[in-house]
Amino acid sequence: MKSNPKHESGTVTIQMIAKLANVSHTTVSRALNGSDSVKPATKKKIVDLANELGYVPNYSARRLVTNRSDTIGIFFSDLETGTSASFLTEVIEQAQRMLPKQYSLSINSIRTAWESGKVSVSNFDGVIVISQSREDQQFIDQIKQQGIPTVILNRKVEGGTLDNYAFNDFLGEQMATEYAIRMGHRKFALIKGVNSFESSYQRTMGFQKALANHQIEIDPAMIKEGDYFPESGNRLMRQILSSGQVPTCVICENDDMAIGALNACSDLGYRVPEDISLIGFDDMSYSKYLTPSLTTVRKLTAVLVKKGIERLTQLIQGETFATLVQEVINPEVIVRASVKRLARGESVN
């Protein structure tokens, strides 16, 4: 009977698998790391052998040899304020799905990392910065100076020196507001995100641009500042509905605040969309399951993260490019059931 190397030595090595599979140890290493350079049949044979023998990768040894940590750092501007749980979860899930399987993720906020001084080449093979604020620039500059492969996502960085994929938040909010105007709405309220965040600034500017295009004025008291979390949407919607000048349409600068606003309407006896219309931003996975389903702006987070991961992986592998990527991804309005078409002159009851 053929003996099992694991039983004899207690440790299964790449060299043992290579001998049994009749291939080089380099081929085994590539196969176990998911490389496309190994033929599918050979890869399956190697993976099956590794599973059968109970092979466990020695990550510490590999790091000493390769000088790599097999860790990707994902840094958000601030995890305590302004980064909704929904957006955080979607980014992490997409990153885990798209990264080569040998990598693990380390999640942190820029503020915490900056204060701790723990960002270095030895800690991370690459870094993704989910940037919301121009205040992140000092942190981004530090990473660049260290030579860590880095991609910036979410915010358009002017005059950037790193690869950058961003959303057109201005256009998204302008299109959403234009849609509400076409549906007959002229009395608006706005629940903003965090003032210091570029996404909030751009969305607010898009909203105001659409109103200006149609000579529609808004009472400054109907513009409220939230923090991208549902609680602020609920609280601010209550203020709006208790103001004595209830709008026909409330636009929230993300879906999480729209959820809070929707609940406030229900609690105070306002029906959506019969009494008041509601629009969100992001098109989070739950938005279509709300009652009513939420009209919103689809922010293509999966596309953004995919592009960023692909570019970062290429940079880690040592590929060089003649030009930097500076790409802005346009959103789209997703029409659902939370906006009512008004007849001329109609207003909320």
N, C-alpha and C positions, 0 to 999 in steps of 0.2 A: 504493500500500500504506500502511495506517495505521502511523504510527511509534509506537514504544514509548517512553513518557516516560522510562523508566529508562535507555534508551540515550542519550537526548539530554542529560539533566541529571546522570545518575549517582546521583540520589537520588529515590526515590519518596515522595511526600508524601500525606497524607490529602486535601489539596486536589485533587491530580491524580486520585486515585481517585474523589472526589466528582464531578469534572467528567465523567469517563468513564461513571460510573454514573447521572449526571443526578439527583443527590441533594445535600443539603447536607453540608458537612464534619462537622456535628454528628451526622448520621445515620450517616456512615461511622465515626466514633469510637465511637458506641454499638454499632454492628454488630460491630466488631472487638473490643469488650470483652464481647461476649456478651449484651448487654442484650435483655430480652424485649419492650422497647418498639418494636423494629423488626420489621416483618413478615418471616416466615420466607423468603419468596421474595426480598425485597430484601436480607436478610441474606446469603443464599446468593450472590446476585449480587456483593455487595461483597466477601465473603470470597474468592470465586473470582478476582475481579479482583486483589485484594491478593496472592494466591498466584502468579498468573500474572506479575505485574509484579515479584515479589520484594520486596514491601514489608517493611521492618524497622522496628518501632516505635522511636521516639526517646524512650527512657524518661527520659533526663536532662532533655530539654526539657519533657516532660510533668510531671515533678516540679516544675520551676520554675513552671509555669503553675498546677498544681493544688495545690501545696504538700503533695503526698503522696509517700510512698516506695514504695508498692505492695509493701510488705513486712509480713508478719505475724510477730510474735515468739511462739514457743512455748517456755515456760520450765518445766522440770521441777525439782522440789525439789533433786535431786542426781542427776547422770548417772553418777557413779562408784560410788555405793553405793545399793542399794535399787531402782533403776529397771532392771528386767530388759530385755534386748535385745528380747524378744518384745513386751512392752507398748510400748516405745519405737517399734518398727517399726510396730505396728498403729496407734498414734496418728498418726504421720507419714503413713502411707499413706491413712488415712481423711481427714485434713486436706487433703492434696493433691487427693484425689478430690472433695471437697466445696467447696473454696474457688473463688470466681470466678477464671477463668484468668489474669487480669492480676496476681494476687498470687503472690509467692514467699515461702518460709518461711525463717525464721532460728531455729535450734534452739540452746538453751543451757540451762545449769543456773542456778537462782536464785543459788546461792552465787557462781558465776563472774561473773554479771552484776552482782551487788551489789558485788563487789570491784572490778570494772572501771569501774563507774559509767556504763555505756554505754546505759542504758535512758532514752530521751527521746522526746518527741513527734516530733522530726525523724527518728528512726531507724525508727519503726514507725507504721503506720496503725492498728494494733490489736494487742492482746496476749491470748494464751490462757495462763493459768497452770494447769499440771497439778500441783496442790498435794497434797503428801503429809503435810506437817507444819505444826503450829501456828507453828513458827519462821519460816514463810514470810510471816507477817502483816506484818512491817516492810517487806518488799519490795512486797507488795500495796498497802500504804498509800502508798508512794512513787509507784507507778504511778497510783493514784487521784488523788493531789495534782497530778500533772502533767496530768490530764485525758485520758489515753490511753484510748480505748475498750477495755474489758477484760472478759473473762469468766473465771470461775474454775471449773475442772472437777476432778472426782474426789473432793475432800474437802468435806464439809459445813462451811461457815463460819458459825459462830454469830454472830448479830447483824450479819450482813454488810451492806455498803453497795454491793456489786457483784452482778451476775447470777451465779448459782451453780447448777451442775448436779453432783450427787454420786451415789455408789452407796450402797446400804444394805448395807455390809459386815457389820455385826452380824447382820442377818437372814440373809444368805447363809450365814455359817458356822454359825449356829444351825440352819438348815434342813438343811445337810449333815450335821451331827452327829446331829440327830434321825433322819435317814434311816438312818445307820449303827446307831443304837440300835434302830430298828424291824427292822433286819436281824439283830438278836440280839447286837450287840457291846456289851461292858461294859468291856473292857480297852483303854484308848486311850493313844496318844502324840500329841503335837502338835509340829510343826516350824513355829515362828513366823517372821514376817518381821522387819523392822527395828523395834526397840522404839520409836524416836522417831517412827515413821510412824503416822499416824492410822488408816490401813487395817489395819495389823497389830494395833493396840490394839483396834479394833472387832471384828475377826475373832476375836481371842482371847477377848474378852468374850462374843461369841456362842457360841463353843465351850463356855465355862464355864457359861453360862446353860443350855444344853441338858443338860449333865451334872447341874447342880443340879436341874433340873426332874424328873430321874429318880433323884435321890439316888445318883448315881454319883460315886465319888471317884477322883482321879487322883494318882499319886505325882508330886510336884514334879520329880523327876529325869527324868520322862518328858515334860517340857515343855522343848524346846530352842529356842534363838534362832538363826535363820539370817539371811540377808541378801537373800532373794528370788532368788538365783542358784543354778543346778544344783549347783555344787560344794558349797555348804553343805548342800543336801538330801542329797547322797551321804554327806558326812562325818557328819552328825548321825544319819542312818539307821543307819550302821555302829555308832555309839555305842549306839543303841537296841537293835539286834539283838545286841550283845555284852554287854548289861546283865545278862542272867540272868533278866529278867522281861519277856519279849517280849510286846507287846500283840497283840491280834487285829486292830486297825485303827489306822493312822497317818494323821492328817490334816495336810496341808501347806497353808500359807497362800498358796501360788500354784502354778501348774502347773510352772514351771521347777524349783522345789525338788522337786516330785513326780517329775520325770524323774530327777533325781539319786538320789532315794530308791529309785525303781524299779530303777535300775542297781545300787545297793548290794545290794538284795535278790537280784538275779540272781547277782552276784559271790559272795555268801555262801551260796548254795544255798537261798534261800527263794523259793517260788513265789507269785506274785500272780495271783489272790486265794486260791489253795488254802491257803497257809500264813499269809498275812498280807494284809489288805485295805488299800487305799490310796485316798485322796481328795485332789484338788487344789482349786484355786480360780482362776478367770478364764476357763476354757474357751478357751484359745488354739487357734489353727487346727490345730495338730499333735496336740492331745489325743486326738482320735478315731482317730488313726492309730497310736498307741502299741500295744504288745502286752504286756498286754491294754489295750484302749481305756480311757481314764481317766474314772472318775466324778469330776465336778467341779462347780463353781458357775459358771454362765454370767454373766459380767460384761459387760454390753452396751456395750462400748467404742464400737462404731460408732454406736449411738444417742446416746451421751453426746457424742461429737465432733460429730455432725451437728447436734444441738441447739445446741451451743456455737458452731459456725461460723455457723449461720443467725442467731443472735442477734447475734454480733459483726459480721457483715456489715450488719445493720440499723443497728447503732450507728454504724458507720463512715460509712454513708450519711446519717447525721444524724437518723434516726428517734428519737423520744422516746416513752417509755412511762410510764404513770401509776404502775406498780408494778414492783419488781424481781422477777426470776424466782428463786425458791429451791426448786428441784425435786430430790427424792430418787428415784432410779430403783431399783426392786426387782429383785433377781436371781432366778434359778431354778436348781434343782438338775438337773443333766444326768446321768441314770443310765446308766452303761455297764457294763463288765465287770470293773472292778477291785475290787468289793466283793462278798464272799461272804455268803450267808445262812447264819447259824450255827444249828445245832440247840441246844435248851436245854442249857446246861452245856458246850457245846463250846468248846475253846480251841486255841491254836496248838500244833503238834507240837514 
